[in-house]
Amino acid sequence: MKKIKDSKGLTIKKIRVWNGVTQEQFAKRLGVCQQNISRWEKGEVEPSDLTMAKIQRKFESPPGTYDYINGRLPGQQSMFD
């Protein structure tokens, strides 16, 4: 069975919690306001793939997280290879 990637909001929350930071701390490192993080996590607004890649460059991602930098699911070959 093929794994479907999580919503971006859920992915952001997983990454933030994995790194042990508050929404405010997360936002500060990304250079955005805390309300953006809240809205992304609630699914009210969806960040771009570019923003997701930026998040994954700045923060450690938990195992099994969709890789927005290389555009692949865990264990899958990069679409750029």
N, C-alpha and C positions, 0 to 999 in steps of 0.2 A: 504494500500500500504506500502510495506517495504521500510524503508529509507536506501539508499546506503551511506556508509561512504565516506567522502570527500577524495580527494587525500592527501597524507601525506604533500606535499608542501603547499597546501591550508590550511591544519590544522595548520602547523607551522606558517604560516603568520597570521592566525586568533589569535593564542595564543600570538604571539609576539605583534601584534597591540593591543590586549585586555589588555596586560600588559604595554603598552605605552613605549616600548623600541625600540631602533634602532637595525638594524641587528648587528652592532658592539657590542652593549651592550649585546644583546642576546647571541652572539657567545662567548663573554668573560665569561659569567656565565656558559656556557656549556663546556668551555675549547676547543673550535674549532676556526678556522679562519672565518672571516666574509664571505669569498668567499663560504664556505660550506653552510652557511645560504642562501645566494643568489641563489646558484645552487639548493638547496632543494626547495626553494620557486618557482623557475622557472620550476621545474620538470625535470631539466637536470640530476639530480642524486636523487635516492630515499634512504632516511635513513632507517636503520633497525627498526623493532618494538622495539628493546631494546633501541635505541636512542630516539624513540618517547616516550617511558615510562619514560626515564630520563628527557626529556623536561617537561612532565606532572608532574613529581615529583618536579621540580625546579620552575615551573611557574603555575599560576592559569589559568585554561582553561575556555573559555566562555561556557555558557549553550549550550547543544546540540552537544558538541564535542565528537567524538569517543574516548572511554577510552582504550588506549593502555596498561595501567597498568593491567586492569582486562579483557581485550579482549572483550569489549561489546559496543553496541550502547547505546545511552542515553535511560534510562528506561528499559533496557534489563537486565535480570539476568546474573551474571558473569558466564562464561564457566567453572570457577574453583569451583563454589558452588555445 
